[in-house]
Amino acid sequence: MNELNGKWGKKEIQNFRFEVTDFQNLKNIIFVVRNNNEYPYSNIRLIVDLRNDQTKQKEVDTLNYILAKPNGEWIGQGFGETKETLFQYKLNYKFPRNGSYTLGMIQAMRADTLPGIEDIGVKIETAKP
């Protein structure tokens, strides 16, 4: 998890580096977002690029995830003001080879500084058959 202390600037790229050692096994890539009541929107837009550090090959995606129901209630789990929400990015994804990868993420909202985002992270798990 990258700690953002409740503020995420538009130009602050969040990088997550990881190793793939069993590329033949399909993976699920899941984003973890922790927000609090200072977050002023019901959604979050992200621009994500997944890079193979050896070949420099990359995939870029623009994503939109919903954080709140139409009535304003957060969909995330947690006690108190902070809620944690998991978002599926890639399911049953096959990495092309073993090696180092970097997933970079920037917020693509209209605000230059996005309040209320406490942490953001990436979870990579082996997909269940």
SERO-4910 file (N, C-alpha, C, O; in steps of 0.05 Angstrom, whole numbers):
BEGIN
 pado doro    nc1    nc2    nc3   cac1   cac2   cac3    cc1    cc2    cc3    oc1    oc2    oc3
  Met    A     17    -24      0      0      0      0     18     25      0     38     26     14
  Asn    A     10     44    -15     23     70    -15      6     89      2    -18     93     -5
  Glu    A     18    100     23      3    119     40      2    146     27     23    157     20
  Leu    A    -22    158     25    -25    184     12    -32    206     32    -33    229     25
  Asn    A    -38    199     57    -44    218     78    -67    237     71    -67    260     77
  Gly    A    -87    226     57   -111    241     51   -110    260     28   -128    275     24
  Lys    A    -88    260     13    -85    278    -11    -70    264    -33    -49    252    -28
  Trp    A    -81    264    -57    -68    252    -80    -66    273   -102    -87    279   -115
  Gly    A    -43    283   -107    -39    303   -128    -41    291   -156    -34    267   -160
  Lys    A    -50    306   -175    -55    297   -202    -29    286   -215    -31    268   -232
  Lys    A     -6    297   -208     19    289   -221     34    268   -204     57    260   -212
  Glu    A     23    259   -182     36    240   -165     31    212   -174      9    200   -168
  Ile    A     50    200   -188     46    172   -198     52    153   -174     72    156   -160
  Gln    A     35    134   -171     39    113   -151     50     88   -166     36     77   -183
  Asn    A     74     80   -159     86     57   -172     87     33   -154     93     35   -130
  Phe    A     81     10   -165     81    -15   -150     98    -35   -166     91    -42   -189
  Arg    A    120    -43   -155    138    -62   -168    134    -90   -156    130    -93   -132
  Phe    A    135   -110   -174    131   -137   -164    144   -157   -184    150   -150   -207
  Glu    A    149   -181   -174    162   -202   -190    141   -223   -197    124   -230   -180
  Val    A    142   -233   -221    126   -256   -229    145   -279   -233    164   -277   -249
  Thr    A    141   -300   -218    159   -324   -219    145   -348   -230    158   -369   -234
  Asp    A    119   -346   -235    103   -369   -245     84   -359   -266     59   -362   -263
  Phe    A     94   -348   -288     78   -335   -308     57   -354   -321     37   -345   -332
  Gln    A     62   -380   -319     43   -399   -331     16   -400   -315     -4   -409   -326
  Asn    A     16   -390   -290     -8   -390   -274    -22   -363   -279    -10   -342   -277
  Leu    A    -49   -364   -284    -64   -340   -288    -66   -324   -261    -66   -336   -240
  Lys    A    -67   -297   -264    -67   -280   -240    -91   -262   -241   -102   -255   -262
  Asn    A   -100   -254   -217   -120   -232   -214   -105   -208   -203    -90   -210   -183
  Ile    A   -109   -185   -215    -97   -160   -206   -120   -143   -195   -139   -137   -209
  Ile    A   -118   -136   -169   -139   -123   -155   -128    -97   -142   -106    -98   -130
  Phe    A   -143    -75   -145   -135    -50   -132   -149    -48   -105   -172    -56   -102
  Val    A   -135    -37    -85   -145    -32    -59   -145     -2    -55   -124     11    -56
  Val    A   -168     10    -49   -170     39    -45   -182     43    -17   -203     32    -10
  Arg    A   -169     59     -1   -179     67     25   -186     97     24   -168    114     20
  Asn    A   -211    103     28   -219    132     28   -234    138     54   -243    121     68
  Asn    A   -236    164     59   -251    173     83   -273    193     74   -277    197     50
  Asn    A   -287    204     93   -310    222     87   -302    248     74   -320    263     65
  Glu    A   -276    255     73   -267    279     59   -268    276     29   -266    295     14
  Tyr    A   -270    251     19   -271    246    -10   -297    257    -21   -318    248    -12
  Pro    A   -296    276    -40   -320    290    -49   -336    277    -72   -356    288    -80
  Tyr    A   -326    255    -82   -339    243   -106   -350    215   -100   -343    203    -79
  Ser    A   -367    205   -118   -377    178   -115   -361    158   -131   -366    133   -130
  Asn    A   -343    167   -148   -327    150   -164   -297    158   -163   -291    179   -152
  Ile    A   -280    142   -175   -252    150   -178   -243    140   -206   -249    118   -214
  Arg    A   -230    158   -220   -219    151   -246   -188    148   -244   -175    164   -231
  Leu    A   -178    127   -256   -150    121   -255   -139    117   -283   -152    106   -300
  Ile    A   -114    125   -287    -99    117   -311    -77     98   -301    -61    106   -284
  Val    A    -77     74   -312    -59     53   -302    -42     44   -325    -51     39   -347
  Asp    A    -16     40   -320      1     27   -340     16      4   -326     28      8   -305
  Leu    A     15    -18   -340     28    -43   -330     52    -48   -349     48    -52   -373
  Arg    A     76    -47   -337    100    -49   -353    117    -73   -346    120    -80   -323
  Asn    A    127    -86   -367    147   -107   -363    174    -93   -362    182    -80   -382
  Asp    A    188    -95   -340    212    -79   -336    235    -88   -355    253    -73   -361
  Gln    A    234   -114   -364    256   -123   -382    251   -114   -411    270   -104   -423
  Thr    A    227   -117   -421    221   -112   -449    211    -83   -454    210    -74   -476
  Lys    A    203    -69   -432    192    -43   -433    165    -42   -447    153    -21   -452
  Gln    A    154    -66   -453    126    -68   -464    107    -58   -442    110    -65   -419
  Lys    A     86    -43   -451     67    -34   -431     39    -33   -442     34    -30   -466
  Glu    A     20    -36   -423     -9    -34   -429    -19    -11   -413    -12     -8   -389
  Val    A    -35      6   -425    -46     30   -411    -77     28   -412    -89     22   -433
  Asp    A    -89     32   -389   -118     32   -387   -128     56   -372   -115     66   -353
  Thr    A   -151     67   -380   -165     88   -365   -189     74   -353   -206     62   -366
  Leu    A   -192     77   -326   -212     62   -311   -229     81   -295   -220    102   -286
  Asn    A   -254     72   -290   -272     87   -273   -285     67   -253   -297     47   -261
  Tyr    A   -281     72   -227   -293     55   -207   -312     70   -189   -307     94   -184
  Ile    A   -333     57   -180   -353     70   -163   -346     65   -134   -340     42   -126
  Leu    A   -345     86   -118   -339     85    -90   -364     88    -72   -363     80    -49
  Ala    A   -385    100    -83   -409    105    -66   -435     98    -81   -436    100   -106
  Lys    A   -455     90    -66   -481     85    -77   -494    112    -84   -484    133    -76
  Pro    A   -516    112   -100   -529    138   -107   -538    154    -83   -540    179    -84
  Asn    A   -543    141    -60   -551    156    -36   -527    167    -21   -531    179      0
  Gly    A   -503    163    -31   -479    174    -18   -465    154      1   -444    161     11
  Glu    A   -477    131      6   -465    112     24   -441     98     11   -444     89    -12
  Trp    A   -419     97     25   -395     85     14   -400     55     10   -413     42     27
  Ile    A   -389     43    -11   -393     15    -15   -370     -2     -2   -372    -26      0
  Gly    A   -349     12      6   -327     -2     19   -333    -12     47   -354     -5     59
  Gln    A   -316    -29     57   -319    -41     83   -301    -27    103   -281    -15     96
  Gly    A   -309    -28    128   -292    -17    149   -308     -2    170   -331      6    166
  Phe    A   -296      0    194   -309     14    216   -300     43    216   -277     49    208
  Gly    A   -317     61    225   -309     89    227   -310    102    200   -325     94    182
  Glu    A   -293    123    197   -294    140    174   -280    127    150   -287    133    127
  Thr    A   -260    111    154   -244     99    132   -257     74    121   -264     56    136
  Lys    A   -260     74     95   -271     50     81   -251     39     61   -237     54     48
  Glu    A   -250     13     59   -232     -1     40   -249    -14     19   -267    -30     25
  Thr    A   -243     -9     -6   -257    -20    -28   -237    -35    -47   -216    -24    -52
  Leu    A   -245    -58    -56   -229    -74    -74   -241    -72   -102   -265    -74   -106
  Phe    A   -224    -67   -122   -233    -64   -150   -218    -84   -167   -193    -85   -166
  Gln    A   -232    -99   -183   -219   -118   -202   -208   -102   -225   -222    -86   -238
  Tyr    A   -182   -107   -231   -169    -94   -254   -167   -114   -276   -178   -111   -298
  Lys    A   -152   -136   -272   -150   -157   -292   -155   -183   -278   -142   -190   -258
  Leu    A   -173   -199   -289   -179   -225   -278   -169   -246   -297   -172   -243   -322
  Asn    A   -158   -268   -287   -148   -290   -303   -128   -279   -324   -128   -287   -347
  Tyr    A   -110   -262   -315    -91   -249   -332    -66   -266   -334    -56   -277   -314
  Lys    A    -56   -270   -359    -32   -285   -363     -9   -266   -369     -8   -254   -390
  Phe    A     10   -265   -350     34   -249   -355     50   -263   -377     51   -287   -378
  Pro    A     63   -247   -395     77   -259   -418    102   -275   -410    110   -293   -424
  Arg    A    115   -268   -387    139   -282   -379    145   -276   -350    133   -258   -338
  Asn    A    163   -291   -338    172   -285   -311    189   -260   -312    200   -253   -332
  Gly    A    191   -247   -289    208   -223   -287    196   -201   -271    175   -205   -257
  Ser    A    208   -178   -273    199   -154   -258    179   -139   -274    181   -135   -298
  Tyr    A    158   -129   -260    137   -113   -271    133    -89   -254    138    -89   -229
  Thr    A    124    -67   -266    116    -43   -251     88    -35   -260     82    -34   -284
  Leu    A     71    -30   -240     44    -20   -246     44      9   -236     48     14   -212
  Gly    A     40     28   -254     39     56   -247     10     65   -248     -6     56   -265
  Met    A      3     83   -230    -25     92   -228    -25    122   -221    -11    131   -203
  Ile    A    -41    137   -236    -47    165   -229    -77    169   -228    -92    155   -241
  Gln    A    -84    188   -212   -113    195   -210   -120    213   -234   -104    230   -242
  Ala    A   -143    208   -246   -152    223   -269   -177    239   -264   -194    242   -282
  Met    A   -180    249   -240   -203    265   -233   -198    294   -241   -175    301   -248
  Arg    A   -218    311   -240   -214    339   -248   -198    355   -228   -185    375   -235
  Ala    A   -198    347   -203   -184    362   -182   -154    358   -184   -145    336   -188
  Asp    A   -139    380   -180   -110    377   -180   -100    361   -156    -81    346   -158
  Thr    A   -114    365   -134   -108    349   -110   -133    335   -101   -154    348    -97
  Leu    A   -132    309    -99   -156    293    -92   -156    288    -62   -139    273    -52
  Pro    A   -174    301    -47   -175    297    -18   -189    270    -11   -205    260    -26
  Gly    A   -183    260     13   -198    237     23   -188    210     15   -199    190     24
  Ile    A   -167    208     -1   -155    182     -8   -132    177     11   -112    192     10
  Glu    A   -135    158     29   -114    153     49    -92    134     39    -68    139     44
  Asp    A   -100    113     26    -80     93     16    -90     82    -11   -114     82    -16
  Ile    A    -71     73    -26    -78     58    -51    -58     35    -53    -35     39    -47
  Gly    A    -68     12    -62    -50    -11    -65    -59    -29    -87    -80    -26    -99
  Val    A    -42    -49    -91    -47    -70   -111    -43    -97    -99    -23   -102    -84
  Lys    A    -62   -115   -104    -60   -142    -94    -59   -160   -119    -76   -158   -136
  Ile    A    -40   -178   -120    -37   -197   -142    -39   -225   -130    -24   -233   -112
  Glu    A    -59   -240   -140    -63   -267   -129    -66   -286   -153    -74   -279   -175
  Thr    A    -59   -311   -147    -63   -332   -167    -93   -337   -170   -107   -341   -151
  Ala    A   -102   -337   -195   -130   -341   -201   -138   -370   -194   -122   -389   -199
  Lys    A   -161   -374   -183   -171   -400   -177   -184   -412   -202   -199   -399   -216
  Pro    A   -178   -438   -207   -189   -450   -232   -219   -453   -230   -232   -463   -249
***
